[in-house]
Amino acid sequence: MSPAGAPELVAALRAAALTVATAESLTGGLVCARLVDVPGASAVVRGGVVAYATELKASVLGVDAGRLARTGPVDGLVAEQMARGVRERLGADVGVSTTGVAGPGPADGCPPGTVFVGVAADRLDGGARHVRLALAGERAQVRAAAVDAAIAELAALVTQLAPEHVAEHGGPAGS
């Protein structure tokens, strides 16, 4: 999904009567900002947490501190736990997260451009999933591409959940 995909995503969330919360590290709130730039986003966006510092991922989002100590924050299961945590804490149907290395240099043993996007929802097998990305470019380009990827993963999740959620609620929101 392109950067212009946020309006379609907000519309899909609304049609499926789903709410979303974001947990962001390297993107620093840009995913949530992209969503709330869309008129009507208040119907579906619960909020977001920027947990840039590693310890906040544990204390605010509930990421396993032992895992953070073993793997560092740039990890797929950390991304999943961030998405689960923000979803639970902000009372959303779905959660999306970003964690990674924007650059310019490596961090936590990972090269710049290493990014994980996590999504979480009750009906998702295992409750969450993640994708690992190897993004090219300067810091701003890596961050922008991570936002695009988060929007795309969230859109894929909504597409997967929408038929079940709409049937469960008797139709799209507002019908």
Phi, psi and omega per residue, in radians:
M1 nan 2.350 -3.119
S2 -1.353 2.994 3.082
P3 -0.958 -0.514 3.108
A4 -1.266 -0.023 -3.092
G5 -1.288 -0.206 -3.126
A6 -1.076 -0.742 3.111
P7 -1.049 -0.716 3.111
E8 -1.154 -0.664 3.121
L9 -1.137 -0.813 3.117
V10 -1.048 -0.736 3.103
A11 -1.085 -0.733 3.138
A12 -1.156 -0.734 3.082
L13 -1.036 -0.787 -3.128
R14 -1.107 -0.804 -3.139
A15 -1.076 -0.590 -3.129
A16 -1.556 -0.008 -3.120
A17 1.020 0.729 3.132
L18 -1.949 2.522 3.030
T19 -1.933 2.756 -3.073
V20 -2.332 2.614 2.993
A21 -2.333 2.581 -3.101
T22 -2.017 2.503 3.026
A23 -2.193 2.026 -2.993
E24 -2.224 2.491 3.013
S25 -2.030 -1.520 -3.042
L26 -1.068 -0.431 -3.130
T27 -1.491 -0.168 2.973
G28 0.914 0.569 3.107
G29 1.749 -0.016 -3.092
L30 -1.182 -0.536 3.118
V31 -1.164 -0.852 3.123
C32 -1.081 -0.738 3.125
A33 -1.062 -0.723 3.118
R34 -1.049 -0.735 -3.137
L35 -1.185 -0.787 -3.064
V36 -1.355 -0.124 2.979
D37 -1.191 -0.309 -3.088
V38 -1.498 2.185 3.066
P39 -0.985 2.370 -3.129
G40 1.553 -0.004 -3.119
A41 -1.082 -0.422 -3.114
S42 -1.075 -0.344 3.104
A43 -1.275 -0.349 -3.040
V44 -2.215 -0.413 -3.095
V45 -1.584 2.062 3.112
R46 -1.407 -0.639 -3.116
G47 2.671 -3.042 -3.128
G48 -2.583 2.750 3.083
V49 -2.182 2.220 2.999
V50 -1.742 1.907 3.140
A51 -1.974 1.295 -3.079
Y52 -1.257 -0.747 3.116
A53 -1.305 2.406 -3.088
T54 -0.972 -0.771 -3.078
E55 -1.129 -0.447 3.097
L56 -1.222 -0.487 3.086
K57 -1.057 -0.626 3.102
A58 -1.412 -0.905 -3.013
S59 -1.279 -0.582 -3.103
V60 -1.681 -0.726 -3.043
L61 -1.752 -0.156 3.104
G62 1.419 0.294 3.074
V63 -1.144 2.426 -3.132
D64 -1.036 2.040 -3.106
A65 -1.092 -0.604 3.098
G66 -1.110 -0.710 3.100
R67 -1.127 -0.774 3.113
L68 -1.024 -0.686 3.129
A69 -1.169 -0.633 -3.117
R70 -1.359 -0.793 -2.975
T71 -1.868 -0.338 -2.958
G72 1.409 3.096 -3.054
P73 -1.378 -0.258 -3.091
V74 -1.606 1.489 -2.962
D75 -2.774 2.475 -3.113
G76 -1.102 -0.743 3.141
L77 -1.244 -0.500 3.020
V78 -1.111 -0.766 3.107
A79 -1.039 -0.739 3.117
E80 -1.103 -0.785 -3.141
Q81 -1.148 -0.600 3.068
M82 -1.107 -0.781 -3.133
A83 -1.131 -0.730 3.093
R84 -1.101 -0.805 -3.076
G85 -1.086 -0.800 -3.122
V86 -1.192 -0.637 3.113
R87 -1.057 -0.820 -3.124
E88 -1.196 -0.808 -3.063
R89 -1.197 -0.567 -3.113
L90 -1.761 0.036 3.050
G91 1.170 0.732 -3.125
A92 -1.811 2.762 3.069
D93 -1.274 -0.634 -3.138
V94 -2.319 2.655 3.078
G95 -2.226 2.606 3.071
V96 -2.342 2.520 -3.120
S97 -2.433 2.747 3.029
T98 -2.340 2.387 3.019
T99 -2.620 2.530 -3.112
G100 2.880 -2.861 -3.094
V101 -2.092 1.958 3.139
A102 -1.463 -0.384 -3.131
G103 1.780 -3.127 0.317
P104 -1.430 -0.403 -3.111
G105 -1.869 3.132 3.110
P106 -1.234 2.804 3.057
A107 -2.617 2.529 3.103
D108 0.899 0.608 3.100
G109 1.341 0.175 -3.115
C110 -2.051 2.496 3.116
P111 -1.263 2.757 3.066
P112 -1.041 2.520 -3.100
G113 1.660 -0.127 3.066
T114 -1.356 2.057 -3.071
V115 -2.399 2.479 3.005
F116 -2.100 2.335 3.038
V117 -2.011 2.245 3.100
G118 -2.012 2.587 3.002
V119 -2.317 2.586 -3.118
A120 -2.468 2.502 3.057
A121 -2.868 2.645 -3.139
D122 -0.960 -0.775 -3.028
R123 -1.445 -0.001 3.116
L124 -1.369 2.366 3.106
D125 -0.932 2.142 -3.114
G126 1.354 -0.030 3.095
G127 1.493 -0.292 -3.122
A128 -2.864 2.837 3.018
R129 -2.627 2.930 3.112
H130 -2.521 2.816 2.989
V131 -2.211 2.530 3.068
R132 -1.823 2.320 -3.126
L133 -2.106 2.555 2.995
A134 -2.077 1.653 -3.024
L135 -1.686 2.493 -3.132
A136 -1.799 2.745 3.029
G137 2.081 -3.130 3.071
E138 -1.289 2.988 -3.092
R139 -0.859 -0.883 -3.114
A140 -1.103 -0.630 3.132
Q141 -1.206 -0.694 3.106
V142 -1.106 -0.783 -3.139
R143 -1.108 -0.763 3.134
A144 -1.110 -0.729 3.124
A145 -1.169 -0.594 3.086
A146 -1.141 -0.686 3.083
V147 -1.102 -0.822 3.109
D148 -0.994 -0.753 -3.134
A149 -1.145 -0.697 3.124
A150 -1.121 -0.746 3.101
I151 -1.085 -0.748 3.138
A152 -1.128 -0.754 3.123
E153 -1.137 -0.699 3.102
L154 -1.119 -0.727 3.100
A155 -1.078 -0.732 3.112
A156 -1.104 -0.699 3.118
L157 -1.136 -0.786 3.136
V158 -1.071 -0.725 3.098
T159 -1.055 -0.699 3.131
Q160 -1.186 -0.685 -3.055
L161 -1.539 -0.461 -2.952
A162 -0.943 -0.856 -3.094
P163 -1.036 -0.727 3.133
E164 -1.157 -0.775 -3.075
H165 -1.176 -0.724 3.129
V166 -1.112 -0.755 3.136
A167 -1.103 -0.697 -3.120
E168 -1.145 -0.592 -3.092
H169 -1.737 0.077 3.061
G170 1.359 0.322 3.103
G171 2.329 3.013 3.139
P172 -1.095 2.752 3.100
A173 -0.993 2.422 3.095
G174 1.446 0.043 3.140
S175 -1.620 nan nan
